[in-house]
Amino acid sequence: MSEFSWYEKVSAADPPLQGDLIDSCPVLTFGDSPRLDDSVEQVQLVEILQQAAGVQMVRAIVMTQACDIVQGHVRSVILCPIYHLDDLKSLWEEAEARRGNRVTSASWGKYTRQLKQGMIWNLALLNKRTSLAPADVSIPCQVVDFHEVFSLPLQFLSHWVRVSGGDRLRLLPPYREHLSQAFARFFMRVGLPVEIEL
């Protein structure tokens, strides 16, 4: 492993840790927002929510701090969805077309530069990993999306990665801390209702 590598490969036997990329992770999700009206009572709301809940398989990255996981300070871990940059490009092109914007290589280049500079608050860009060994794990550039956040019991996730039987990549320091910083910046944005007057 070279100095300042972005990732290390870990086996299925390794317990989950901050920065683990889990290719197929079951998470609880909700379908379309249920239609509600003023006549719906509290008990019914709970039933409606239960009916909307489901399990979806997503590519995810563990966001909970490594120290909290290792020291057993958390019962559940936080995960965010992660996409290949090419998948994001397809979604971006569709969104641009819906807005009536022309999609060009120059506009995509501008978008990816903003992404790389951390100017798109809800996304974080991770470097690719290239390996010459056929049995090793390679991935293209990845994009972490902070708009959707999942939570799973740590005990369940530990069992899930163990029975998956496959190697996975783990984001290494200082890159995982840099990702945590981007995650914190996304949530700490505060717009003031009244400007400060000097």
Secondary structure, DSSP 8 states (H G I E B T S, - for coil): --TT-SEEEE-TTS---TTBEEEEEEEEEE-S-----TT--HHHHHHHHHHHEEEEEEEEEE-S-HHHHHTT--SEEEEEEEEEHHHHHHHHHHHHHHTT----HHHHHHHHHHHHTT-STTEEEE--B--SSTTS--B--EEEE-SS-EEEEHHHHHHHHHHH---EEEE-TTHHHHHHHHHHHHHH----SS----
